[in-house]
Amino acid sequence: KVKAEEKKSKTEDKTKNKKNNNQHEALNTDERKATLLKMLANSEVAPNGTTSVSDQKIEELMNTVDMLIKKLNTEEKKKSLPLPLEKMESYLKEQEVDDRTARIYVEKVEEEFKGVPNIEDNEVNESIRSLIENQINVMGPMKSEEKKIICVVGPTGVGKTTTLAKIGWEIISQNRTVGFITTDTFRSGAKEQLEQYAQKMDAETIVAKSAKELKEAIQYFQNVNKVDHILIDTVGRNPLVEESIESVKEYLEIAKPQNEEEMLTCLVLSSTSKVRDLKETLSRFEQVKIDSMIFTKLDETYNIGSVLNVFNFTDLPLLYVTDGQDITKNIYAPTKRMLSEKILNKDTALEGKIIA
């Protein structure tokens, strides 16, 4: 009975302290704002009592004041997070998950466990995993019989050619035939690289130097060679240059079959890219009809938070991820569960059959 009363007393003390802390925080906020506003008034009013800056300038300074107050409050709140949540937020940031996303996640988990005296690490992990899975959008394995023309587009150096070869290898493993077309006549060795991959599959490669030649190559594979699938490797483009995107649009318009459902266009992105660059690339390629994303080079980075970050600014589904140069493997159709586990534990093995 004595122990029960002591436990009850401690709980009441904690509740009282938390209430006092909240009141103190609100008081601190008001004090900060009053002090900053006083400083603003003293610095912006001239000796004769006239305003020395424009109303717009004052409004800008007021916005800055509010921003600083919010930042200070956030820092104070961060200090009060339970240790497991502090550790999780730090880990997510180490994985280069966007700071705002990491903060939203831990705050949601904190709210979920509100009133729980001790939160275990495994409980935090499971809750964060669930939040990640809710944010991720995956396409699932491709149904090869439905997609007759497969195109890869994207910036230079992200691994489009190797990725296309991996898709081709998986298709021929299903006892179906493929033909390759490359429009990349700029990058040194691009044609030879694709031809080497195609030879391993006993497949033919055609180089299309213009939109007219691309149309002829497609007609050849459809009417003469009569392959099941045509795989098109487009030249790497600088997404910051408008003309580059227009060129991609022109080629894709020519490649488009009568039944648009038979064509799959994939935007290839590198998991080693900065979030800002990924966002800009996705923004530029909005002009192009993209069906899905492929993330490459997961083996070349310790931090794959960028894969999660893209879902902050796109609804495109993720089709595949890759993690190596071997065209006979190293490509996977991830599930939400697999990706969430990979983000929370970088040693998680990738898996997922890419053809349904």
C-alpha positions as a Markdown table, in Angstrom:
| # | Residue | x | y | z |
|---|---|---|---|---|
| 1 | Lys | 0.0 | 0.0 | 0.0 |
| 2 | Val | 2.8 | 2.4 | 0.9 |
| 3 | Lys | 4.6 | 1.6 | -2.4 |
| 4 | Ala | 1.3 | 2.2 | -4.3 |
| 5 | Glu | 0.9 | 5.6 | -2.6 |
| 6 | Glu | 4.6 | 6.5 | -3.4 |
| 7 | Lys | 4.0 | 5.6 | -7.1 |
| 8 | Lys | 0.8 | 7.6 | -7.2 |
| 9 | Ser | 2.7 | 10.6 | -5.7 |
| 10 | Lys | 5.5 | 10.4 | -8.2 |
| 11 | Thr | 3.0 | 10.3 | -11.1 |
| 12 | Glu | 1.2 | 13.3 | -9.8 |
| 13 | Asp | 4.6 | 15.1 | -9.4 |
| 14 | Lys | 5.5 | 14.3 | -13.0 |
| 15 | Thr | 2.1 | 15.6 | -14.3 |
| 16 | Lys | 2.5 | 18.8 | -12.2 |
| 17 | Asn | 6.1 | 19.3 | -13.4 |
| 18 | Lys | 5.0 | 18.8 | -17.1 |
| 19 | Lys | 2.2 | 21.3 | -16.6 |
| 20 | Asn | 4.6 | 23.8 | -15.1 |
| 21 | Asn | 7.1 | 23.3 | -17.9 |
| 22 | Asn | 4.4 | 24.0 | -20.5 |
| 23 | Gln | 3.4 | 27.1 | -18.7 |
| 24 | His | 7.0 | 28.1 | -18.4 |
| 25 | Glu | 7.5 | 27.5 | -22.1 |
| 26 | Ala | 4.5 | 29.6 | -23.0 |
| 27 | Leu | 5.8 | 32.4 | -20.7 |
| 28 | Asn | 9.3 | 32.2 | -22.3 |
| 29 | Thr | 7.7 | 32.5 | -25.7 |
| 30 | Asp | 5.8 | 35.6 | -24.7 |
| 31 | Glu | 8.9 | 37.1 | -23.1 |
| 32 | Arg | 11.0 | 36.4 | -26.2 |
| 33 | Lys | 8.5 | 37.9 | -28.5 |
| 34 | Ala | 8.1 | 41.0 | -26.3 |
| 35 | Thr | 11.8 | 41.4 | -26.1 |
| 36 | Leu | 12.3 | 41.0 | -29.8 |
| 37 | Leu | 9.5 | 43.4 | -30.6 |
| 38 | Lys | 11.0 | 46.0 | -28.2 |
| 39 | Met | 14.4 | 45.6 | -29.9 |
| 40 | Leu | 12.7 | 46.0 | -33.2 |
| 41 | Ala | 10.9 | 49.1 | -32.1 |
| 42 | Asn | 14.0 | 50.7 | -30.7 |
| 43 | Ser | 16.1 | 50.0 | -33.8 |
| 44 | Glu | 13.5 | 50.9 | -36.4 |
| 45 | Val | 12.0 | 54.2 | -35.0 |
| 46 | Ala | 13.9 | 57.4 | -35.7 |
| 47 | Pro | 14.6 | 60.0 | -33.0 |
| 48 | Asn | 11.9 | 62.3 | -34.3 |
| 49 | Gly | 9.3 | 59.5 | -34.0 |
| 50 | Thr | 8.9 | 58.8 | -37.7 |
| 51 | Thr | 9.3 | 55.3 | -39.1 |
| 52 | Ser | 12.7 | 54.9 | -40.8 |
| 53 | Val | 11.8 | 51.8 | -42.8 |
| 54 | Ser | 8.9 | 50.8 | -45.0 |
| 55 | Asp | 5.9 | 48.8 | -43.8 |
| 56 | Gln | 7.1 | 45.9 | -46.0 |
| 57 | Lys | 10.4 | 45.9 | -44.2 |
| 58 | Ile | 8.7 | 45.9 | -40.8 |
| 59 | Glu | 6.5 | 43.0 | -41.9 |
| 60 | Glu | 9.6 | 41.0 | -43.1 |
| 61 | Leu | 11.3 | 41.6 | -39.7 |
| 62 | Met | 8.1 | 40.5 | -37.9 |
| 63 | Asn | 8.1 | 37.3 | -39.9 |
| 64 | Thr | 11.8 | 36.8 | -39.0 |
| 65 | Val | 10.9 | 37.2 | -35.3 |
| 66 | Asp | 8.1 | 34.6 | -35.6 |
| 67 | Met | 10.5 | 32.2 | -37.4 |
| 68 | Leu | 13.1 | 32.6 | -34.7 |
| 69 | Ile | 10.6 | 32.0 | -31.9 |
| 70 | Lys | 9.3 | 28.9 | -33.6 |
| 71 | Lys | 12.9 | 27.7 | -34.0 |
| 72 | Leu | 13.7 | 28.3 | -30.4 |
| 73 | Asn | 10.5 | 26.5 | -29.3 |
| 74 | Thr | 11.4 | 23.5 | -31.5 |
| 75 | Glu | 14.8 | 23.3 | -30.0 |
| 76 | Glu | 13.3 | 23.3 | -26.5 |
| 77 | Lys | 10.8 | 20.7 | -27.5 |
| 78 | Lys | 13.6 | 18.6 | -29.0 |
| 79 | Lys | 15.4 | 18.5 | -25.7 |
| 80 | Ser | 12.3 | 17.1 | -24.0 |
| 81 | Leu | 11.9 | 14.2 | -26.3 |
| 82 | Pro | 12.2 | 10.7 | -24.8 |
| 83 | Leu | 15.7 | 9.2 | -25.4 |
| 84 | Pro | 14.4 | 6.5 | -27.9 |
| 85 | Leu | 12.8 | 9.2 | -30.0 |
| 86 | Glu | 15.9 | 11.4 | -29.9 |
| 87 | Lys | 18.0 | 8.5 | -31.1 |
| 88 | Met | 15.5 | 7.7 | -33.9 |
| 89 | Glu | 15.4 | 11.3 | -35.1 |
| 90 | Ser | 19.2 | 11.4 | -35.2 |
| 91 | Tyr | 19.4 | 8.2 | -37.1 |
| 92 | Leu | 16.9 | 9.3 | -39.7 |
| 93 | Lys | 18.8 | 12.5 | -40.3 |
| 94 | Glu | 22.0 | 10.4 | -40.6 |
| 95 | Gln | 20.2 | 8.5 | -43.3 |
| 96 | Glu | 19.6 | 11.9 | -45.0 |
| 97 | Val | 15.9 | 11.8 | -44.4 |
| 98 | Asp | 14.6 | 15.3 | -44.7 |
| 99 | Asp | 14.8 | 17.1 | -41.3 |
| 100 | Arg | 11.2 | 18.1 | -41.4 |
| 101 | Thr | 10.0 | 14.6 | -42.2 |
| 102 | Ala | 12.2 | 13.2 | -39.4 |
| 103 | Arg | 10.7 | 15.7 | -37.0 |
| 104 | Ile | 7.1 | 14.9 | -38.1 |
| 105 | Tyr | 7.7 | 11.2 | -37.6 |
| 106 | Val | 9.0 | 11.4 | -34.1 |
| 107 | Glu | 6.3 | 13.9 | -33.1 |
| 108 | Lys | 3.6 | 11.5 | -34.3 |
| 109 | Val | 5.2 | 8.6 | -32.4 |
| 110 | Glu | 5.5 | 10.8 | -29.3 |
| 111 | Glu | 1.8 | 11.6 | -29.6 |
| 112 | Glu | 1.0 | 7.9 | -30.1 |
| 113 | Phe | 2.8 | 6.9 | -26.9 |
| 114 | Lys | 1.5 | 9.9 | -24.9 |
| 115 | Gly | 1.2 | 9.0 | -21.2 |
| 116 | Val | 3.4 | 5.9 | -21.6 |
| 117 | Pro | 6.2 | 6.2 | -18.9 |
| 118 | Asn | 8.8 | 4.2 | -20.8 |
| 119 | Ile | 9.0 | 3.8 | -24.6 |
| 120 | Glu | 11.0 | 0.9 | -25.9 |
| 121 | Asp | 13.3 | 1.1 | -28.9 |
| 122 | Asn | 11.5 | -1.7 | -30.7 |
| 123 | Glu | 8.1 | 0.1 | -30.3 |
| 124 | Val | 9.6 | 3.3 | -31.8 |
| 125 | Asn | 11.1 | 1.3 | -34.7 |
| 126 | Glu | 7.8 | -0.4 | -35.5 |
| 127 | Ser | 5.8 | 2.9 | -35.4 |
| 128 | Ile | 8.4 | 4.7 | -37.6 |
| 129 | Arg | 8.4 | 1.8 | -40.0 |
| 130 | Ser | 4.6 | 2.1 | -40.3 |
| 131 | Leu | 4.9 | 5.8 | -41.0 |
| 132 | Ile | 7.5 | 5.2 | -43.7 |
| 133 | Glu | 5.4 | 2.5 | -45.4 |
| 134 | Asn | 2.4 | 4.9 | -45.4 |
| 135 | Gln | 4.5 | 7.5 | -47.3 |
| 136 | Ile | 6.1 | 5.2 | -49.8 |
| 137 | Asn | 4.3 | 4.4 | -53.1 |
| 138 | Val | 5.5 | 1.3 | -55.0 |
| 139 | Met | 4.3 | -0.1 | -58.3 |
| 140 | Gly | 5.0 | -3.7 | -57.8 |
| 141 | Pro | 6.4 | -6.2 | -60.4 |
| 142 | Met | 5.9 | -5.3 | -64.0 |
| 143 | Lys | 3.5 | -7.5 | -66.0 |
| 144 | Ser | 5.7 | -8.1 | -69.0 |
| 145 | Glu | 3.0 | -9.2 | -71.4 |
| 146 | Glu | 1.2 | -5.9 | -71.0 |
| 147 | Lys | 4.3 | -3.6 | -71.8 |
| 148 | Lys | 5.5 | -3.9 | -75.3 |
| 149 | Ile | 7.7 | -0.8 | -75.3 |
| 150 | Ile | 9.8 | 0.1 | -72.3 |
| 151 | Cys | 11.7 | 3.5 | -72.2 |
| 152 | Val | 14.2 | 4.8 | -69.7 |
| 153 | Val | 14.8 | 8.5 | -69.3 |
| 154 | Gly | 16.7 | 10.6 | -66.8 |
| 155 | Pro | 19.8 | 12.7 | -66.1 |
| 156 | Thr | 23.3 | 11.7 | -67.3 |
| 157 | Gly | 25.2 | 9.2 | -65.3 |
| 158 | Val | 22.4 | 7.6 | -63.3 |
| 159 | Gly | 22.8 | 4.2 | -64.9 |
| 160 | Lys | 20.0 | 4.1 | -67.5 |
| 161 | Thr | 21.8 | 1.7 | -69.9 |
| 162 | Thr | 22.7 | -0.9 | -67.3 |
| 163 | Thr | 19.2 | -0.7 | -65.8 |
| 164 | Leu | 17.6 | -1.3 | -69.2 |
| 165 | Ala | 19.8 | -4.3 | -69.8 |
| 166 | Lys | 18.8 | -5.7 | -66.4 |
| 167 | Ile | 15.1 | -5.4 | -67.4 |
| 168 | Gly | 15.9 | -7.0 | -70.7 |
| 169 | Trp | 17.7 | -9.9 | -69.0 |
| 170 | Glu | 14.7 | -10.6 | -66.8 |
| 171 | Ile | 12.3 | -10.5 | -69.8 |
| 172 | Ile | 14.3 | -13.1 | -71.8 |
| 173 | Ser | 14.4 | -15.2 | -68.6 |
| 174 | Gln | 10.6 | -15.4 | -69.1 |
| 175 | Asn | 11.2 | -16.9 | -72.5 |
| 176 | Arg | 10.3 | -13.7 | -74.3 |
| 177 | Thr | 12.3 | -11.8 | -76.9 |
| 178 | Val | 13.6 | -8.2 | -76.8 |
| 179 | Gly | 15.2 | -5.7 | -79.1 |
| 180 | Phe | 17.2 | -2.7 | -78.0 |
| 181 | Ile | 17.2 | 0.8 | -79.4 |
| 182 | Thr | 19.6 | 3.5 | -78.2 |
| 183 | Thr | 19.3 | 7.2 | -79.0 |
| 184 | Asp | 22.4 | 8.0 | -77.0 |
| 185 | Thr | 24.9 | 9.1 | -79.7 |
| 186 | Phe | 26.6 | 11.7 | -77.5 |
| 187 | Arg | 28.1 | 9.7 | -74.7 |
| 188 | Ser | 31.4 | 7.9 | -75.6 |
| 189 | Gly | 30.9 | 4.2 | -75.6 |
| 190 | Ala | 27.2 | 4.2 | -75.1 |
| 191 | Lys | 26.4 | 2.2 | -78.2 |
| 192 | Glu | 29.1 | -0.3 | -77.5 |
| 193 | Gln | 28.0 | -0.8 | -73.9 |
| 194 | Leu | 24.5 | -1.6 | -74.9 |
| 195 | Glu | 25.6 | -3.9 | -77.7 |
| 196 | Gln | 27.8 | -5.9 | -75.3 |
| 197 | Tyr | 24.8 | -6.3 | -73.0 |
| 198 | Ala | 22.5 | -7.3 | -75.9 |
| 199 | Gln | 25.0 | -9.9 | -77.2 |
| 200 | Lys | 24.8 | -11.7 | -73.8 |
| 201 | Met | 21.0 | -12.0 | -74.5 |
| 202 | Asp | 21.4 | -12.8 | -78.2 |
| 203 | Ala | 19.4 | -9.7 | -78.9 |
| 204 | Glu | 19.7 | -7.0 | -81.6 |
| 205 | Thr | 20.6 | -3.4 | -81.0 |
| 206 | Ile | 19.8 | -0.4 | -83.3 |
| 207 | Val | 21.2 | 3.1 | -83.0 |
| 208 | Ala | 18.7 | 5.8 | -83.8 |
| 209 | Lys | 20.4 | 9.2 | -84.5 |
| 210 | Ser | 17.1 | 11.1 | -85.1 |
| 211 | Ala | 13.4 | 10.9 | -84.4 |
| 212 | Lys | 12.9 | 9.5 | -88.0 |
| 213 | Glu | 15.4 | 6.7 | -87.3 |
| 214 | Leu | 13.8 | 5.9 | -84.0 |
| 215 | Lys | 10.4 | 5.4 | -85.8 |
| 216 | Glu | 12.1 | 3.2 | -88.4 |
| 217 | Ala | 13.8 | 1.1 | -85.7 |
| 218 | Ile | 10.5 | 0.6 | -83.9 |
| 219 | Gln | 8.8 | -0.5 | -87.1 |
| 220 | Tyr | 11.6 | -2.9 | -87.8 |
| 221 | Phe | 11.3 | -4.6 | -84.5 |
| 222 | Gln | 7.5 | -4.8 | -84.7 |
| 223 | Asn | 7.2 | -5.9 | -88.3 |
| 224 | Val | 10.5 | -7.6 | -89.3 |
| 225 | Asn | 12.3 | -9.0 | -86.3 |
| 226 | Lys | 8.9 | -9.2 | -84.5 |
| 227 | Val | 10.2 | -9.2 | -80.9 |
| 228 | Asp | 7.9 | -9.3 | -77.9 |
| 229 | His | 9.4 | -6.2 | -76.3 |
| 230 | Ile | 11.2 | -3.1 | -77.5 |
| 231 | Leu | 13.6 | -1.5 | -75.0 |
| 232 | Ile | 14.6 | 2.1 | -75.7 |
| 233 | Asp | 17.6 | 3.8 | -74.0 |
| 234 | Thr | 17.4 | 7.6 | -74.3 |
| 235 | Val | 20.3 | 9.9 | -74.2 |
| 236 | Gly | 21.1 | 11.3 | -70.7 |
| 237 | Arg | 19.7 | 14.8 | -70.4 |
| 238 | Asn | 20.5 | 17.8 | -68.3 |
| 239 | Pro | 17.2 | 18.5 | -66.5 |
| 240 | Leu | 18.2 | 22.2 | -66.0 |
| 241 | Val | 18.1 | 22.8 | -69.8 |
| 242 | Glu | 14.6 | 23.2 | -71.3 |
| 243 | Glu | 15.7 | 22.0 | -74.8 |
| 244 | Ser | 16.9 | 18.7 | -73.3 |
| 245 | Ile | 13.4 | 17.9 | -71.9 |
| 246 | Glu | 11.8 | 18.9 | -75.2 |
| 247 | Ser | 14.0 | 16.4 | -77.0 |
| 248 | Val | 12.9 | 13.6 | -74.7 |
| 249 | Lys | 9.3 | 14.5 | -75.2 |
| 250 | Glu | 9.7 | 14.3 | -79.0 |
| 251 | Tyr | 11.3 | 10.8 | -78.9 |
| 252 | Leu | 8.7 | 9.5 | -76.5 |
| 253 | Glu | 5.9 | 10.8 | -78.7 |
| 254 | Ile | 7.3 | 8.8 | -81.6 |
| 255 | Ala | 7.7 | 5.7 | -79.5 |
| 256 | Lys | 4.1 | 5.8 | -78.2 |
| 257 | Pro | 2.0 | 2.9 | -79.6 |
| 258 | Gln | -1.6 | 3.2 | -80.5 |
| 259 | Asn | -2.5 | 1.6 | -77.2 |
| 260 | Glu | -0.7 | 3.8 | -74.7 |
| 261 | Glu | -1.1 | 1.2 | -72.0 |
| 262 | Glu | 1.4 | -1.0 | -73.8 |
| 263 | Met | 4.2 | 1.6 | -73.2 |
| 264 | Leu | 6.1 | 2.0 | -69.9 |
| 265 | Thr | 8.3 | 5.1 | -69.3 |
| 266 | Cys | 10.6 | 5.0 | -66.3 |
| 267 | Leu | 12.5 | 8.0 | -64.8 |
| 268 | Val | 15.8 | 6.7 | -63.6 |
| 269 | Leu | 17.3 | 8.5 | -60.5 |
| 270 | Ser | 20.4 | 7.9 | -58.5 |
| 271 | Ser | 20.1 | 7.3 | -54.7 |
| 272 | Thr | 23.4 | 9.2 | -54.4 |
| 273 | Ser | 21.8 | 12.4 | -55.6 |
| 274 | Lys | 21.1 | 15.4 | -53.4 |
| 275 | Val | 17.5 | 16.0 | -52.4 |
| 276 | Arg | 17.5 | 19.4 | -54.1 |
| 277 | Asp | 18.7 | 17.9 | -57.3 |
| 278 | Leu | 16.1 | 15.1 | -57.2 |
| 279 | Lys | 13.3 | 17.6 | -56.6 |
| 280 | Glu | 14.5 | 19.7 | -59.5 |
| 281 | Thr | 14.8 | 16.7 | -61.9 |
| 282 | Leu | 11.3 | 15.5 | -61.0 |
| 283 | Ser | 9.9 | 19.0 | -61.5 |
| 284 | Arg | 11.5 | 19.3 | -65.0 |
| 285 | Phe | 10.3 | 15.9 | -66.1 |
| 286 | Glu | 6.7 | 16.7 | -65.2 |
| 287 | Gln | 6.5 | 17.9 | -68.8 |
| 288 | Val | 7.0 | 14.2 | -69.8 |
| 289 | Lys | 4.5 | 11.4 | -69.3 |
| 290 | Ile | 6.4 | 9.3 | -66.7 |
| 291 | Asp | 4.8 | 6.1 | -65.4 |
| 292 | Ser | 7.3 | 5.2 | -62.6 |
| 293 | Met | 10.7 | 5.8 | -61.0 |
| 294 | Ile | 13.7 | 3.5 | -60.7 |
| 295 | Phe | 16.3 | 4.3 | -58.1 |
| 296 | Thr | 19.9 | 3.1 | -58.9 |
| 297 | Lys | 23.2 | 2.8 | -57.0 |
| 298 | Leu | 21.9 | 1.8 | -53.6 |
| 299 | Asp | 25.2 | 0.0 | -53.2 |
| 300 | Glu | 27.1 | 3.2 | -53.6 |
| 301 | Thr | 25.7 | 5.0 | -50.6 |
| 302 | Tyr | 25.3 | 4.3 | -46.9 |
| 303 | Asn | 22.3 | 6.6 | -46.7 |
| 304 | Ile | 19.2 | 5.9 | -48.7 |
| 305 | Gly | 17.0 | 8.6 | -47.2 |
| 306 | Ser | 16.7 | 10.2 | -50.6 |
| 307 | Val | 14.5 | 7.4 | -51.7 |
| 308 | Leu | 12.0 | 8.3 | -49.0 |
| 309 | Asn | 12.4 | 12.1 | -49.5 |
| 310 | Val | 11.2 | 12.0 | -53.1 |
| 311 | Phe | 7.7 | 11.0 | -51.9 |
| 312 | Asn | 7.5 | 14.5 | -50.3 |
| 313 | Phe | 7.1 | 16.0 | -53.7 |
| 314 | Thr | 5.9 | 13.3 | -56.2 |
| 315 | Asp | 3.1 | 10.8 | -56.5 |
| 316 | Leu | 5.0 | 8.7 | -59.0 |
| 317 | Pro | 5.3 | 5.0 | -57.9 |
| 318 | Leu | 8.7 | 3.4 | -57.4 |
| 319 | Leu | 9.1 | 0.4 | -59.8 |
| 320 | Tyr | 12.6 | -0.9 | -59.2 |
| 321 | Val | 15.7 | -0.3 | -57.2 |
| 322 | Thr | 19.2 | -1.5 | -58.2 |
| 323 | Asp | 22.4 | -2.1 | -56.3 |
| 324 | Gly | 25.2 | -3.3 | -58.7 |
| 325 | Gln | 26.5 | -3.6 | -62.2 |
| 326 | Asp | 25.6 | -7.3 | -62.9 |
| 327 | Ile | 22.8 | -7.3 | -65.5 |
| 328 | Thr | 21.8 | -10.8 | -64.5 |
| 329 | Lys | 20.8 | -9.6 | -61.0 |
| 330 | Asn | 21.0 | -6.5 | -58.8 |
| 331 | Ile | 17.5 | -5.2 | -59.7 |
| 332 | Tyr | 14.5 | -5.6 | -57.5 |
| 333 | Ala | 10.8 | -4.6 | -57.3 |
| 334 | Pro | 10.7 | -3.5 | -53.7 |
| 335 | Thr | 7.8 | -3.8 | -51.3 |
| 336 | Lys | 6.9 | -1.1 | -48.8 |
| 337 | Arg | 8.1 | -3.4 | -46.0 |
| 338 | Met | 11.4 | -4.1 | -47.6 |
| 339 | Leu | 12.2 | -0.4 | -48.2 |
| 340 | Ser | 11.1 | 0.7 | -44.7 |
| 341 | Glu | 13.4 | -2.0 | -43.2 |
| 342 | Lys | 16.3 | -1.0 | -45.5 |
| 343 | Ile | 15.9 | 2.6 | -44.4 |
| 344 | Leu | 15.9 | 1.6 | -40.7 |
| 345 | Asn | 18.6 | -1.0 | -41.1 |
| 346 | Lys | 21.1 | -0.5 | -44.0 |
| 347 | Asp | 22.2 | -4.1 | -43.8 |
| 348 | Thr | 18.8 | -5.4 | -44.9 |
| 349 | Ala | 19.1 | -7.4 | -48.0 |
| 350 | Leu | 17.2 | -6.2 | -51.1 |
| 351 | Glu | 14.9 | -8.6 | -52.8 |
| 352 | Gly | 11.8 | -8.7 | -55.0 |
| 353 | Lys | 11.1 | -10.3 | -58.4 |
| 354 | Ile | 10.7 | -7.6 | -61.1 |
| 355 | Ile | 8.5 | -9.5 | -63.6 |
| 356 | Ala | 5.1 | -10.8 | -62.5 |
